[in-house]
Amino acid sequence: SDLHRRHRRRQPPPHRRLTAPHDQMQTTQHAYLSRLDHLRFFAAALVVLFHYFHTQVGDLRSGNPLVSLVDEGHTGIALFMVISGFIFTVIAGERHIHYGGFIKNRVLRIYPLFIFAVFLQLFISTYNDHRNYGFLQLLGWLMPFRSETVPLSPYFVQLWTIWVEFQFYLIFPFLLAFSRRHGSRYLWAWLGLLVLVRALVYAASGSVRFIAYETLFGRLDQFIIGMLLARFWQVRQALQARAARAGGAVAPHLSPLWLALAGLALLLGLHAFSRKVGFSELASPVWIIWPGLEAALWAGFVWAYLCTRWPGPQALRHGTDRALAALGAISFSTYVLHNLVIAAYKAHLLPLATGAGPVADALATGVLLLPVVLAMAAITYHLIERPFLALRSAYLR
């Protein structure tokens, strides 16, 4: 009918309507949330600083909360996990996910750069380190499960998180479908089950740190908390839309004070963890609950960051937003390649001499290395990641 044809003409092309280019919030249902890319950059920067800092000064348990933030900079991984759960849930909305299309898009997003890094590390291990790896080792690395030789990979030891992330992708459509059927209590029950499982592992073996830190049985808490945060976000957006249609007041933006309070809570929480437990403590029972607590702290910060109205001139805010979003766009390359850049630097150059001691030297050198890592990441993003991103297709119905 004429009405049907007019309706179809008003619809955007399918690839714009059904997918989220660049894994961002760029759909017709939801405006692109550039601040999520800001947070991705912040997460990647924390991990870069953490890895250089720990190669120089180790696990400090500093009395300075700001030093603790870098000392526990691995927390950037938790931020990545929370963002992942949040993004996919908001993008999906109430639509159905075509499983095969979703997994195909995830492979195109993750695997091109992942394969590049895996091949490079295996060749380094074979020819430089004389470990004589072959096809079976390559296959073990490419499967989305942890390989036993990861600790022998100084340049790409961080790739274990990509396997965990891909495991999220494999189960996310099911978590979303079941949480729609049974409500958010289904996700809350999963959080309780994961805590119970870690408690049983600790009771049986006396340690649960590796389970909590490096596997799905700890990181899934963080992904699910991201999904729950997305549910609150969807309710907020629906209320705003309803108020706008009725001509009423739309929910106001948060004051920057709320963001400062959320940041302070996060900083103090990480500082307390660093002082009492720390990254290298294997026997602490705190690891039973830490993945969820860490994610809750980040969820509060993410919410405040997304909802805060920035002060200052519009031109300055717009320029800052674009710059941080561009850095966030290359965060995956930043994460994958940073240890190789750090190793090359350490092989030839000493830490900067600030005159304020080894901690200050390590912090200053890490900050200096970050732009170098970002430059390398920009190259691999444009040559490897971006061309494959254009191959993704619709997966939401």
C-alpha positions as CSV (number, residue, x, y, z in Angstrom):
1,S,0.0,0.0,0.0
2,D,1.0,3.7,-0.3
3,L,1.1,3.9,3.5
4,H,3.4,0.9,3.7
5,R,5.7,2.4,1.0
6,R,5.9,5.7,2.8
7,H,6.7,3.9,6.1
8,R,9.5,2.0,4.4
9,R,11.0,5.2,2.9
10,R,11.2,6.7,6.4
11,Q,13.2,3.8,7.7
12,P,17.0,4.0,7.7
13,P,19.0,1.5,5.8
14,P,19.2,-1.9,7.6
15,H,22.9,-1.8,8.4
16,R,22.3,1.5,10.2
17,R,19.1,0.4,11.9
18,L,20.2,-2.9,13.2
19,T,23.9,-2.8,14.1
20,A,26.1,-0.5,16.2
21,P,29.0,0.6,14.0
22,H,32.3,0.5,15.8
23,D,30.6,-1.1,18.8
24,Q,29.3,2.3,19.7
25,M,25.8,3.4,20.7
26,Q,25.0,4.6,17.2
27,T,21.6,3.3,16.4
28,T,18.3,4.9,15.5
29,Q,17.0,3.8,19.0
30,H,19.8,5.3,21.0
31,A,22.1,8.2,20.4
32,Y,25.8,7.5,20.2
33,L,27.2,7.7,23.7
34,S,30.7,9.2,23.0
35,R,31.4,9.2,26.8
36,L,31.7,5.4,26.7
37,D,34.6,5.8,24.4
38,H,36.1,8.2,26.9
39,L,35.9,5.5,29.5
40,R,37.4,2.9,27.1
41,F,40.4,5.2,26.7
42,F,40.7,5.6,30.5
43,A,40.5,1.9,31.0
44,A,43.3,1.2,28.4
45,A,45.5,4.0,29.8
46,L,45.2,2.5,33.3
47,V,46.3,-0.9,32.1
48,V,49.3,0.6,30.2
49,L,50.4,2.5,33.3
50,F,49.9,-0.6,35.5
51,H,52.0,-2.9,33.3
52,Y,54.9,-0.5,33.1
53,F,54.6,0.5,36.8
54,H,54.7,-3.1,38.0
55,T,57.7,-4.0,35.9
56,Q,59.6,-1.2,37.7
57,V,58.4,-1.2,41.3
58,G,56.2,-4.2,41.8
59,D,53.2,-4.4,44.2
60,L,53.6,-1.4,46.5
61,R,50.5,-1.2,48.7
62,S,51.1,2.6,48.8
63,G,49.6,4.9,51.4
64,N,48.7,7.3,48.5
65,P,45.3,6.6,47.0
66,L,46.4,8.0,43.6
67,V,49.4,5.7,43.5
68,S,47.1,2.9,44.5
69,L,45.0,3.6,41.4
70,V,48.0,2.9,39.2
71,D,49.3,0.1,41.4
72,E,45.9,-1.6,40.9
73,G,45.6,-0.3,37.3
74,H,44.5,-3.8,36.3
75,T,41.1,-2.5,37.4
76,G,40.8,-1.1,33.9
77,I,40.0,-4.6,32.8
78,A,36.9,-4.5,35.1
79,L,35.9,-1.2,33.5
80,F,36.1,-2.8,30.1
81,M,33.9,-5.7,31.3
82,V,31.2,-3.4,32.8
83,I,31.2,-1.4,29.6
84,S,30.7,-4.5,27.4
85,G,27.7,-5.7,29.4
86,F,26.2,-2.2,29.3
87,I,26.7,-1.6,25.6
88,F,25.3,-4.9,24.3
89,T,22.2,-4.7,26.5
90,V,21.4,-1.1,25.6
91,I,22.0,-1.7,21.8
92,A,19.8,-4.8,21.8
93,G,16.9,-3.0,23.6
94,E,13.8,-5.1,23.2
95,R,14.8,-6.6,19.9
96,H,15.8,-10.2,19.2
97,I,19.4,-11.1,18.5
98,H,20.2,-13.4,15.6
99,Y,22.9,-15.5,17.2
100,G,24.9,-16.4,14.2
101,G,25.0,-12.8,13.0
102,F,26.0,-11.6,16.5
103,I,28.9,-14.0,16.7
104,K,30.0,-13.2,13.2
105,N,30.2,-9.5,14.1
106,R,32.1,-10.3,17.3
107,V,34.6,-12.3,15.3
108,L,35.1,-9.5,12.9
109,R,35.5,-7.1,15.8
110,I,38.0,-9.1,17.8
111,Y,39.8,-11.7,15.7
112,P,41.7,-9.7,13.0
113,L,44.0,-7.9,15.5
114,F,43.9,-10.9,17.8
115,I,45.3,-13.2,15.1
116,F,47.9,-10.6,14.2
117,A,49.1,-10.6,17.8
118,V,48.9,-14.4,18.2
119,F,51.0,-15.0,15.1
120,L,53.5,-12.4,16.0
121,Q,54.0,-13.9,19.5
122,L,54.2,-17.4,18.3
123,F,56.9,-16.5,15.8
124,I,58.8,-14.6,18.5
125,S,58.6,-17.6,20.8
126,T,59.7,-20.0,18.1
127,Y,62.5,-18.0,16.5
128,N,63.7,-15.7,19.2
129,D,63.0,-17.7,22.3
130,H,63.6,-21.1,20.7
131,R,60.4,-22.7,22.1
132,N,59.6,-24.4,18.7
133,Y,55.9,-23.8,18.8
134,G,53.8,-25.4,16.0
135,F,50.3,-25.7,14.7
136,L,48.8,-27.2,17.8
137,Q,50.1,-24.3,19.9
138,L,48.7,-21.9,17.4
139,L,45.3,-23.6,17.5
140,G,45.3,-23.5,21.3
141,W,45.9,-19.8,21.2
142,L,43.2,-19.1,18.7
143,M,40.5,-20.9,20.5
144,P,38.5,-18.7,23.0
145,F,39.9,-20.5,26.0
146,R,43.0,-19.9,28.1
147,S,46.3,-21.4,26.8
148,E,48.8,-22.9,29.2
149,T,51.6,-20.9,27.6
150,V,50.2,-17.4,28.2
151,P,52.6,-16.7,31.1
152,L,55.5,-17.3,28.7
153,S,54.3,-14.5,26.5
154,P,55.9,-11.2,27.9
155,Y,54.7,-9.2,24.9
156,F,51.1,-10.3,24.8
157,V,50.4,-11.8,28.2
158,Q,47.3,-9.6,28.4
159,L,45.5,-11.6,25.6
160,W,43.8,-13.8,28.2
161,T,41.2,-11.1,28.7
162,I,40.2,-11.4,25.0
163,W,39.3,-15.1,25.5
164,V,37.1,-14.2,28.5
165,E,35.5,-11.4,26.5
166,F,34.7,-13.8,23.7
167,Q,33.1,-16.1,26.2
168,F,30.9,-13.3,27.2
169,Y,29.8,-13.0,23.5
170,L,29.0,-16.7,23.4
171,I,26.6,-16.5,26.3
172,F,25.2,-12.9,26.2
173,P,22.3,-13.6,23.9
174,F,21.1,-16.4,26.3
175,L,21.6,-14.2,29.4
176,L,19.6,-11.4,27.7
177,A,16.8,-13.7,26.5
178,F,16.4,-15.4,29.9
179,S,16.5,-12.1,31.8
180,R,13.7,-10.8,29.6
181,R,11.7,-13.9,30.3
182,H,12.3,-14.0,34.1
183,G,13.2,-10.4,34.8
184,S,16.3,-8.8,36.3
185,R,16.2,-11.2,39.2
186,Y,17.6,-13.8,36.9
187,L,20.8,-11.7,36.6
188,W,20.9,-11.0,40.3
189,A,20.6,-14.7,41.0
190,W,23.6,-15.3,38.7
191,L,25.6,-12.9,40.8
192,G,24.7,-14.9,43.9
193,L,25.6,-18.2,42.2
194,L,29.0,-16.9,41.2
195,V,29.8,-15.7,44.7
196,L,28.7,-19.1,46.1
197,V,30.9,-20.9,43.5
198,R,34.0,-18.8,44.4
199,A,33.3,-19.4,48.1
200,L,33.2,-23.1,47.6
201,V,36.5,-23.0,45.6
202,Y,38.1,-21.1,48.4
203,A,36.9,-23.5,51.0
204,A,38.1,-26.4,49.0
205,S,41.6,-25.1,48.0
206,G,42.4,-22.1,50.1
207,S,42.7,-19.7,47.2
208,V,40.3,-18.3,44.6
209,R,42.4,-15.4,43.2
210,F,43.1,-16.9,39.8
211,I,39.5,-18.0,39.4
212,A,38.2,-14.6,40.3
213,Y,40.8,-12.6,38.4
214,E,41.4,-14.5,35.2
215,T,38.3,-16.6,34.4
216,L,34.7,-16.3,33.5
217,F,33.8,-17.3,37.0
218,G,35.0,-13.9,38.3
219,R,34.7,-11.6,35.3
220,L,31.1,-12.6,34.5
221,D,30.0,-10.7,37.7
222,Q,31.3,-7.5,36.0
223,F,29.6,-8.2,32.7
224,I,26.3,-8.9,34.4
225,I,26.6,-5.7,36.5
226,G,27.1,-3.9,33.2
227,M,23.8,-5.5,31.9
228,L,22.0,-4.5,35.1
229,L,23.3,-0.9,34.8
230,A,21.9,-0.9,31.2
231,R,18.5,-1.8,32.6
232,F,18.5,1.3,34.8
233,W,19.7,3.3,31.8
234,Q,16.8,2.0,29.7
235,V,14.3,3.0,32.3
236,R,15.8,6.4,32.6
237,Q,15.7,6.9,28.8
238,A,12.1,5.7,28.7
239,L,11.0,8.1,31.4
240,Q,12.8,11.0,29.6
241,A,11.0,10.1,26.3
242,R,7.6,9.9,28.0
243,A,8.2,13.2,29.8
244,A,9.2,14.8,26.5
245,R,6.1,13.5,24.7
246,A,3.9,14.8,27.5
247,G,5.6,18.2,27.5
248,G,6.8,17.7,31.0
249,A,10.2,18.2,32.6
250,V,12.9,15.8,31.4
251,A,15.2,14.2,34.1
252,P,18.0,16.7,34.7
253,H,21.7,16.0,34.3
254,L,23.7,15.3,37.4
255,S,25.8,17.9,39.0
256,P,29.6,17.4,38.6
257,L,29.6,16.9,42.4
258,W,28.0,13.5,41.9
259,L,30.8,12.5,39.5
260,A,33.4,13.6,42.0
261,L,31.7,11.6,44.7
262,A,31.6,8.5,42.5
263,G,35.2,9.0,41.6
264,L,36.1,9.4,45.3
265,A,34.3,6.2,46.2
266,L,36.1,4.3,43.4
267,L,39.4,5.7,44.5
268,L,38.9,4.9,48.2
269,G,37.6,1.4,47.3
270,L,40.7,0.6,45.2
271,H,43.0,2.1,47.8
272,A,41.5,-0.1,50.5
273,F,41.8,-3.2,48.3
274,S,45.4,-2.3,47.5
275,R,46.3,-1.9,51.2
276,K,44.5,-4.9,52.5
277,V,44.9,-7.4,49.6
278,G,46.6,-6.3,46.5
279,F,47.1,-7.7,43.1
280,S,49.6,-10.4,44.0
281,E,47.9,-11.7,47.2
282,L,46.6,-15.2,46.3
283,A,45.2,-16.5,49.6
284,S,42.8,-13.6,50.6
285,P,39.1,-14.5,50.9
286,V,38.3,-11.0,49.7
287,W,38.7,-12.4,46.1
288,I,35.4,-14.2,46.7
289,I,33.5,-10.9,46.6
290,W,35.9,-8.5,45.0
291,P,34.9,-8.9,41.3
292,G,31.4,-7.8,42.1
293,L,32.5,-5.0,44.5
294,E,34.9,-3.7,41.9
295,A,32.3,-3.7,39.2
296,A,29.8,-1.9,41.4
297,L,32.3,0.9,42.1
298,W,32.9,1.2,38.3
299,A,29.1,1.0,37.6
300,G,28.5,4.0,39.9
301,F,31.3,5.9,38.2
302,V,30.0,5.0,34.7
303,W,26.5,6.2,35.5
304,A,27.7,9.5,36.9
305,Y,30.1,10.0,34.0
306,L,27.3,9.4,31.5
307,C,24.7,11.6,33.3
308,T,26.9,14.6,34.3
309,R,26.5,17.9,32.6
310,W,30.0,19.3,31.7
311,P,30.7,22.9,32.6
312,G,32.5,25.3,30.4
313,P,32.1,26.7,26.8
314,Q,30.4,24.5,24.3
315,A,33.3,24.6,21.8
316,L,35.7,23.4,24.5
317,R,33.3,20.6,25.6
318,H,32.8,19.5,22.0
319,G,36.5,19.5,21.2
320,T,37.3,17.5,24.4
321,D,34.6,15.1,23.7
322,R,35.8,14.4,20.1
323,A,39.4,14.0,21.2
324,L,38.6,11.5,24.0
325,A,36.2,9.6,21.8
326,A,38.9,9.2,19.1
327,L,41.3,7.9,21.7
328,G,38.7,5.5,22.9
329,A,38.1,4.2,19.4
330,I,41.7,2.8,19.3
331,S,41.5,1.4,22.9
332,F,41.5,-2.2,21.7
333,S,44.7,-1.7,19.7
334,T,46.1,0.1,22.7
335,Y,45.4,-2.8,24.9
336,V,46.7,-5.5,22.6
337,L,50.0,-3.8,21.7
338,H,51.1,-1.9,24.8
339,N,53.3,-4.6,26.3
340,L,55.3,-4.9,23.1
341,V,56.0,-1.2,23.1
342,I,56.9,-1.3,26.8
343,A,59.4,-4.2,26.3
344,A,61.0,-2.3,23.4
345,Y,61.5,0.8,25.6
346,K,62.9,-1.2,28.5
347,A,65.4,-3.0,26.3
348,H,67.2,0.3,25.4
349,L,66.1,3.0,27.8
350,L,66.0,3.6,31.6
351,P,63.1,5.2,33.5
352,L,63.0,8.9,33.5
353,A,65.0,10.4,36.4
354,T,62.6,12.8,38.1
355,G,64.6,13.1,41.3
356,A,61.6,12.2,43.4
357,G,62.3,8.5,43.8
358,P,61.6,5.3,41.8
359,V,57.8,5.5,42.2
360,A,57.7,9.0,40.6
361,D,60.2,7.8,38.0
362,A,57.9,4.9,37.0
363,L,54.8,7.0,36.9
364,A,56.4,9.7,34.8
365,T,57.9,7.1,32.4
366,G,54.5,5.3,32.0
367,V,52.8,8.6,31.2
368,L,55.6,9.3,28.6
369,L,55.1,5.9,27.0
370,L,51.3,6.3,26.7
371,P,51.4,8.6,23.6
372,V,53.9,6.2,21.9
373,V,51.5,3.3,22.5
374,L,48.6,5.4,21.2
375,A,50.5,6.2,18.0
376,M,51.2,2.5,17.4
377,A,47.5,1.7,18.2
378,A,46.3,4.3,15.7
379,I,48.3,2.6,12.9
380,T,47.0,-0.9,13.7
381,Y,43.4,0.4,14.2
382,H,43.3,1.9,10.7
383,L,45.2,-0.9,8.9
384,I,43.7,-4.0,10.7
385,E,40.6,-3.2,12.8
386,R,38.8,-0.6,10.8
387,P,38.6,-2.4,7.4
388,F,37.1,-5.4,9.1
389,L,34.6,-3.3,11.1
390,A,33.0,-2.3,7.7
391,L,32.2,-6.0,7.0
392,R,29.8,-6.4,9.8
393,S,26.1,-6.8,9.1
394,A,22.7,-6.7,10.8
395,Y,22.0,-9.0,13.8
396,L,19.0,-7.4,15.5
397,R,15.4,-8.2,14.5
